[in-house]
């Protein structure tokens, strides 16, 4: 089984785990379409304008992002590129129905999204359909239209309509889909797409730097820029770029943020910042204790002169067939004077990799009684290719990021979280979901926040913070009536600062200063240090002073 097939199997297993969890208690966040694996293909450019070729790739990027936020499992651009290579097809080909289905089979996708776009005097018109791979059935086309300056919103609207086709029970609103991309400038997004599709590295870097300059909060551009800097061995710049990706509660981190964390840790290691590298890998290990993460945390610890034996032992246990983890454990054990155990580990290192010259030289040196009192030795080839011994070998860094393993682990983490939630009482489950949603909300991820708040309300409608959170989501998406309704519902249940603030902002905007002042005061009574409430109260007082 190849790596991508393994990914499909892992997804299926994750869905099964979730189904098992639901038998212990209904998890409202699992909708009928969630967990489906989607393949979104580049859209056909029917505009007749070569300058708009970048929109072909922009469409699947936007749609896939929204589908992921809505709870589906869209394939990444890298997955699609892998499948094209596997099938011997060029990256820029225009797929027929037959080749689209072949791609879907290669990637174990449940559905394919195909589409096209064209332009006219009014702007851009996008159209898409969903192909059900198992039933070989194509949905009715959905369309979205708008001005070119609103290109992101056009594809956001298309994503919402397709989501409703994929899952008729989906409760998210179109306003939330539109709000999800509202802060992204079209020119910044164009620069990002050009930055991930240009064949020349210098051009890729130029476009990506321009993208993050135009939209500093756009994580995908920082992720792509970090990769380019890392591949160019600009490790300090790479670490800074990766640090911009997916900040927030570890429970709400996705695979991209986890990958960014791994490569940030590597970048810090290679730039000699071992203390921060240890912190990064340690944080990552608490979420996903994969072998390469534990190993690199151990390397960061060892490079600071501390004992990394425990971490190397964990890495070895997680992946006992990897020779480098045995090597690292051997070096650390020898450094602590545990020669016999070190020899055993070094022998384990050489078993799958008998031509490892450094390990062979170390084994010979450690077995030689004359070298027993020497510091740990390491072998490296000199200019003539001969093996020379060093006094202190360095533990080996795991440089390869196993994207499939991280995705599998991240998906399993999500399902384990769902299983834990299923064991809780409805009220506690609702409170936990509302807490996770709050983190998404604080990071501006409205779609994810809306989905979890709705799940919290479905689990237990008497949890005030869930209604208060939905009120904020509705407010940010411009639905004032729904925002007020949810805020009032929250306050029927319990005093909630967020609910008071929603009402206060609405009353302030409407010129009802007395009501707004009281509601801001009520919010501060719940959270005296609430910055939004303090700022709003200052604005109310200033407006009142002006009126007087």
C-alpha positions in Angstrom: 0.0 0.0 0.0 1.5 3.4 -1.0 1.4 6.5 1.2 -1.8 8.0 -0.4 -3.7 4.8 -0.2 -2.7 4.7 3.5 -4.1 8.1 3.9 -7.4 7.0 2.5 -7.4 4.0 4.8 -6.6 6.2 7.8 -9.5 8.5 6.9 -11.8 5.6 6.8 -10.6 4.4 10.1 -11.0 7.8 11.6 -14.6 8.0 10.4 -15.2 4.5 11.9 -13.8 5.7 15.2 -16.1 8.7 15.2 -19.1 6.4 14.4 -18.2 4.3 17.4 -18.0 7.3 19.5 -21.4 8.4 18.5 -22.9 5.2 19.9 -21.9 6.4 23.3 -23.6 9.7 22.7 -24.7 11.7 19.7 -22.1 14.2 18.6 -24.0 17.0 17.0 -20.9 18.2 15.1 -20.9 15.1 12.9 -23.2 15.9 10.0 -24.1 13.5 7.3 -21.5 14.8 4.8 -18.6 15.3 7.2 -15.6 13.2 6.7 -16.2 12.8 3.0 -13.0 13.0 1.0 -13.2 15.6 -1.7 -11.1 16.3 -4.7 -11.4 19.8 -6.1 -9.9 20.2 -9.6 -8.6 23.4 -11.2 -11.4 25.3 -12.9 -11.5 25.6 -16.7 -10.6 29.1 -17.9 -13.3 30.1 -20.4 -12.6 33.8 -20.1 -10.3 33.8 -23.1 -7.8 35.8 -21.0 -4.4 34.2 -20.3 -3.8 36.7 -17.6 -6.5 35.0 -15.6 -4.9 31.5 -15.7 -4.1 32.0 -12.0 -7.8 31.8 -11.2 -7.8 28.1 -12.3 -5.7 27.3 -9.2 -7.3 29.9 -7.0 -10.7 28.2 -7.3 -9.7 24.8 -5.7 -7.6 26.7 -3.1 -10.6 28.7 -1.9 -13.1 25.9 -2.2 -10.9 23.4 -0.4 -10.3 25.8 2.5 -14.0 26.4 3.0 -14.8 22.7 2.7 -12.2 21.9 5.4 -13.7 24.6 7.7 -17.1 23.1 7.1 -15.9 19.6 8.3 -15.1 17.8 5.1 -11.7 16.3 4.1 -10.6 18.0 0.9 -7.4 16.8 -0.8 -4.5 19.2 -0.9 -2.9 20.6 -4.0 0.1 18.3 -3.2 -2.2 15.3 -3.1 -3.5 16.2 -6.6 0.0 16.8 -7.9 1.1 13.4 -6.6 -1.8 11.7 -8.3 -1.1 13.4 -11.6 2.5 12.3 -11.4 1.4 8.8 -10.5 -0.9 8.7 -13.6 1.7 10.2 -15.9 -0.3 13.3 -16.5 1.1 16.9 -16.8 0.3 19.3 -13.9 -1.5 21.8 -16.1 -3.8 19.4 -18.0 -7.5 19.9 -18.4 -9.1 16.8 -17.1 -11.9 15.0 -18.9 -14.7 13.2 -17.0 -12.8 9.9 -17.4 -9.5 11.3 -16.2 -11.2 13.1 -13.3 -12.7 9.8 -12.1 -9.3 8.1 -12.4 -7.8 10.8 -10.3 -10.5 10.4 -7.7 -9.9 6.6 -7.6 -6.2 7.1 -7.2 -6.8 9.4 -4.2 -9.7 7.4 -2.7 -11.9 10.5 -3.1 -15.7 10.2 -2.5 -16.6 13.2 -4.6 -15.0 15.4 -7.2 -15.8 19.1 -7.7 -15.3 20.3 -11.3 -16.0 23.8 -12.5 -15.2 26.7 -14.9 -15.2 30.4 -14.9 -15.8 33.1 -17.5 -15.9 36.9 -17.5 -18.1 39.5 -19.0 -18.7 43.2 -18.5 -20.2 42.6 -15.1 -17.3 40.7 -13.7 -16.7 36.9 -13.2 -19.2 34.0 -13.4 -18.2 30.7 -11.8 -20.0 27.4 -12.2 -19.4 24.0 -10.5 -20.8 20.5 -10.1 -20.2 17.7 -7.7 -19.4 14.2 -9.1 -20.4 11.3 -6.8 -17.6 8.9 -7.5 -19.4 5.8 -6.2 -22.6 6.4 -8.0 -21.0 8.1 -11.1 -23.7 10.8 -10.7 -23.2 14.5 -11.4 -25.1 17.1 -9.4 -27.0 20.1 -10.8 -24.6 23.0 -11.5 -24.4 25.8 -9.1 -23.3 29.3 -10.0 -22.0 32.5 -8.4 -21.4 35.9 -9.9 -19.7 39.1 -8.9 -17.2 41.8 -9.7 -13.5 40.8 -10.2 -12.6 42.7 -7.1 -15.0 40.4 -5.2 -13.4 37.2 -6.7 -12.8 35.6 -3.3 -16.5 36.2 -2.3 -17.7 34.7 -5.6 -15.9 31.4 -4.8 -16.9 31.6 -1.1 -20.5 31.8 -2.2 -19.9 28.9 -4.6 -18.4 26.9 -1.8 -21.5 27.4 0.4 -23.8 26.3 -2.4 -21.7 23.2 -3.0 -21.5 22.4 0.7 -25.3 22.4 0.9 -25.4 20.0 -2.0 -22.8 17.7 -0.3 -24.6 17.9 3.0 -28.2 19.2 2.8 -28.3 19.3 6.6 -25.4 21.7 6.9 -26.4 24.5 9.2 -23.8 27.1 8.3 -24.9 30.3 6.6 -23.7 31.9 3.4 -22.9 35.1 5.3 -20.3 33.1 7.3 -18.7 31.7 4.2 -18.5 35.2 2.8 -17.1 36.6 6.0 -14.4 33.8 6.1 -12.6 35.4 3.2 -13.6 39.0 3.7 -10.3 40.0 5.1 -8.3 38.6 2.2 -7.4 41.1 -0.6 -7.7 39.8 -4.1 -4.3 41.1 -5.1 -2.8 39.4 -2.1 -4.5 36.1 -3.0 -3.3 36.4 -6.6 0.3 36.9 -5.4 -0.1 33.8 -3.2 -1.3 31.7 -6.1 1.4 32.9 -8.4 3.9 32.2 -5.5 2.9 28.5 -5.3 2.7 27.9 -9.1 5.7 29.8 -10.5 8.5 27.4 -11.7 11.3 29.9 -10.7 12.2 30.1 -7.0 13.1 33.8 -7.1 9.8 34.6 -8.6 8.0 32.4 -6.1 9.7 34.3 -3.2 8.9 37.7 -4.8 5.2 36.8 -5.1 4.9 35.3 -1.6 6.6 38.2 0.1 4.3 40.6 -1.7 1.3 38.4 -0.6 2.1 38.6 3.1 2.9 42.3 2.8 -0.6 42.9 1.4 -2.4 40.5 3.7 -0.3 39.9 6.9 -2.8 37.6 8.5 -3.0 35.2 5.5 -1.6 32.0 6.9 -1.3 29.9 3.7 1.0 32.6 2.2 3.2 32.5 5.3 3.3 28.7 5.1 4.4 28.8 1.5 7.0 31.5 2.2 8.3 29.4 5.1 8.8 26.4 2.9 10.6 28.5 0.3 12.9 30.1 2.9 13.6 26.7 4.5 14.4 25.1 1.1 16.8 28.0 0.5 18.5 27.4 3.9 17.3 30.8 5.2 16.5 29.3 8.5 15.9 32.4 10.6 13.6 33.8 8.0 11.8 30.4 7.7 11.3 30.1 11.5 9.7 33.6 11.5 7.4 32.7 8.7 6.3 29.4 10.1 5.6 31.1 13.4 2.8 33.1 11.7 0.8 29.9 10.8 -2.1 28.7 12.8 -1.5 30.3 16.2 -4.0 29.3 18.9 -5.3 26.5 21.1 -3.4 23.2 20.3 -6.8 21.4 20.3 -7.8 23.4 17.2 -4.7 23.0 15.2 -4.9 21.6 11.7 -2.3 19.6 9.7 -0.8 22.8 8.2 -0.2 24.4 11.6 1.4 21.1 12.8 3.6 21.0 9.7 4.6 24.6 10.2 5.5 23.8 13.8 7.7 20.9 12.8 9.6 23.0 10.2 9.8 25.9 12.5 11.5 23.6 15.0 13.9 22.4 12.3 14.7 25.9 11.3 15.5 26.8 14.9 17.7 23.8 15.2 19.6 24.6 12.0 20.0 28.2 13.1 21.4 27.1 16.5 18.5 28.3 18.6 18.3 25.1 20.6 16.3 26.4 23.5 13.4 27.7 21.3 13.6 24.5 19.2 13.1 22.4 22.3 10.0 24.5 23.2 8.6 24.2 19.7 9.1 20.4 19.5 7.9 19.9 23.0 4.7 21.7 22.3 4.2 19.7 19.1 4.9 16.4 21.0 2.2 17.1 23.5 -0.3 17.2 20.6 1.3 14.6 18.3 4.0 12.5 19.9 5.4 11.2 16.6 8.9 9.7 16.5 10.5 12.5 14.4 9.1 15.1 16.8 10.3 13.3 19.9 13.7 12.7 18.3 14.2 16.3 17.4 13.1 17.5 20.8 15.8 15.2 22.1 18.4 16.7 19.8 17.5 20.2 20.9 17.9 19.0 24.6 21.2 17.3 23.9 22.7 20.3 22.0 22.2 22.3 25.2 24.3 19.8 27.1 21.3 18.1 28.8 20.3 14.4 28.9 18.1 13.4 26.0 17.9 9.7 26.7 14.2 9.7 27.7 13.2 11.4 24.5 15.3 9.2 22.2 13.9 6.2 24.0 10.4 7.4 23.3 11.3 8.1 19.6 12.7 4.6 19.3 9.6 3.0 20.8 7.4 5.0 18.4 9.4 3.8 15.4 11.7 0.9 16.3 12.7 0.3 12.7 14.4 3.7 12.2 18.2 3.2 12.6 18.9 6.9 13.4 16.8 6.7 16.6 18.9 3.8 17.8 22.1 5.8 16.9 20.9 8.8 18.9 20.0 6.7 21.9 23.4 5.0 21.7 25.3 8.3 21.6 23.3 9.7 24.6 23.8 6.5 26.6 27.5 6.5 26.0 27.7 10.1 27.0 26.2 9.1 30.3 28.7 6.3 30.8 26.3 3.4 29.9 28.6 1.7 27.5 27.0 -1.8 27.3 23.5 -0.3 26.6 25.1 2.0 24.1 26.7 -0.9 22.2 23.4 -2.7 22.1 21.7 0.3 20.6 24.5 0.8 18.1 24.2 -2.8 17.0 20.4 -2.2 16.5 21.3 0.8 14.3 23.6 -1.3 12.1 21.1 -4.1 11.7 18.9 -2.4 9.1 21.7 -0.2 7.8 25.0 -2.2 7.9 26.9 0.2 5.7 26.5 3.1 8.1 30.2 4.2 8.3 29.8 6.5 11.3 28.1 3.8 13.3 30.6 1.2 12.3 33.5 3.4 13.4 31.8 4.2 16.7 31.1 0.5 17.4 34.8 -0.4 16.7 36.0 2.5 18.9 33.7 1.7 21.8 34.6 -2.0 21.8 38.4 -1.1 21.8 39.6 -1.1 25.4 42.1 1.5 24.6 39.3 3.9 23.6 37.1 3.1 26.6 38.2 6.2 28.5 37.8 8.5 25.5 34.8 10.7 25.0 32.2 9.5 22.6 33.6 9.2 19.1 32.1 9.8 15.7 33.2 9.0 12.2 33.1 11.4 9.2 34.9 11.1 5.9 37.8 13.5 5.3 38.7 15.2 2.0 40.1 11.9 0.8 37.0 9.9 1.7 38.7 8.3 4.7 36.9 7.8 8.0 38.2 10.0 10.8 37.1 10.0 14.4 35.7 12.9 16.3 35.6 13.3 20.1 31.9 13.9 20.3 29.4 12.8 17.7 26.1 14.7 17.3 22.8 13.1 17.5 21.0 12.9 14.1 18.1 15.2 13.2 15.0 13.8 11.6 14.7 16.2 8.6 11.9 14.6 6.8 8.3 15.6 7.5 6.0 12.7 6.9 2.9 14.6 5.7 0.7 11.6 5.5 1.6 10.4 9.0 0.9 13.9 10.4 -2.4 14.1 8.6 -3.4 10.6 9.9 -2.3 11.6 13.4 -4.2 14.9 13.2 -7.3 13.2 12.0 -7.1 10.6 14.7 -6.6 13.4 17.2 -9.9 14.9 16.0 -11.7 11.6 16.3 -10.2 11.0 19.7 -11.4 14.4 20.8 -14.9 13.5 19.4 -14.8 10.2 21.3 -13.9 12.0 24.6 -16.7 14.5 24.0 -19.1 11.6 23.5 -18.5 10.3 26.9 -19.4 13.6 28.6 -22.8 14.8 29.7 -24.6 17.0 27.1 -24.0 20.1 29.1 -20.3 19.6 29.7 -19.9 18.5 26.0 -21.6 21.8 25.0 -19.3 23.8 27.2 -16.2 22.1 25.8 -17.4 22.7 22.2 -18.1 26.3 23.0 -14.6 26.7 24.5 -13.0 25.3 21.4 -15.3 27.5 19.2 -14.1 30.5 21.2 -10.5 29.9 20.2 -11.5 29.7 16.6 -13.5 32.9 17.0 -10.5 34.7 18.6 -8.4 33.8 15.6 -11.1 35.0 13.1 -12.0 31.5 11.9 -15.7 32.2 11.7 -16.7 29.0 9.8 -15.1 26.7 12.3 -16.5 28.7 15.2 -20.0 28.7 13.8 -19.9 25.0 13.3 -18.8 24.2 16.8 -21.1 26.8 18.4 -24.0 25.2 16.6 -22.9 21.8 17.7 -22.8 23.1 21.3 -26.3 24.4 21.0 -27.5 21.1 19.6 -25.8 19.2 22.5 -27.4 21.4 25.1 -29.3 24.6 24.2 -29.2 25.9 27.8 -25.5 26.8 27.6 -25.3 30.5 27.5 -21.8 30.9 26.2 -22.8 28.9 23.0 -25.6 31.4 22.2 -23.3 34.3 23.1 -20.7 33.0 20.7 -23.2 32.6 17.9 -24.3 36.1 18.6 -20.7 37.3 17.9 -20.5 35.2 14.8 -23.7 36.6 13.5 -22.6 40.1 14.3 -19.3 39.7 12.4 -21.1 38.3 9.4 -23.4 41.3 9.3 -26.6 39.6 10.4 -27.7 42.1 13.1 -31.1 40.6 13.7 -29.8 37.1 14.3 -27.0 38.5 16.4 -29.5 40.3 18.7 -31.7 37.2 18.9 -28.8 35.0 20.0 -27.5 37.6 22.5 -30.9 37.9 24.1 -31.2 34.1 24.2 -27.9 33.9 26.0 -28.8 36.5 28.6 -32.0 34.6 29.4 -29.8 31.8 30.5 -26.9 33.6 32.2 -25.1 36.9 32.2 -22.5 36.8 29.4 -20.1 39.5 28.6 -20.0 38.7 24.9 -23.8 38.9 24.7 -23.9 42.2 26.5 -21.3 43.6 24.1 -23.2 42.6 21.0 -26.3 44.4 22.3 -24.1 47.4 23.4 -22.5 47.8 20.0 -25.8 47.6 18.3 -27.4 50.2 20.6 -24.3 52.4 20.2 -24.5 52.3 16.5 -28.2 53.1 16.7 -27.5 56.2 18.9 -29.1 54.6 22.0 -26.3 55.7 24.3 -28.1 55.1 27.6 -28.8 51.5 26.8 -25.4 51.0 25.3 -23.7 52.4 28.4 -25.7 50.1 30.7 -24.9 47.0 28.5 -21.2 47.9 28.4 -21.3 48.2 32.2 -23.0 44.9 32.5 -20.2 43.3 30.3 -17.5 44.9 32.6 -19.3 43.5 35.7 -18.7 40.1 34.2 -15.2 40.7 32.9 -13.7 43.8 34.4 -10.6 43.7 32.2 -12.5 43.1 29.0 -10.6 45.4 26.5 -13.5 45.6 24.0 -15.9 46.6 26.8 -13.5 49.2 28.2 -12.9 50.7 24.7 -16.7 50.8 24.0 -17.4 52.5 27.3 -14.8 55.2 26.4 -16.4 55.7 23.1 -19.9 56.0 24.7 -18.6 58.5 27.2 -17.0 60.6 24.5 -20.2 60.6 22.4 -22.2 61.6 25.4 -19.8 64.5 26.1 -20.1 65.7 22.5 -23.9 65.7 22.8 -23.8 67.7 26.0 
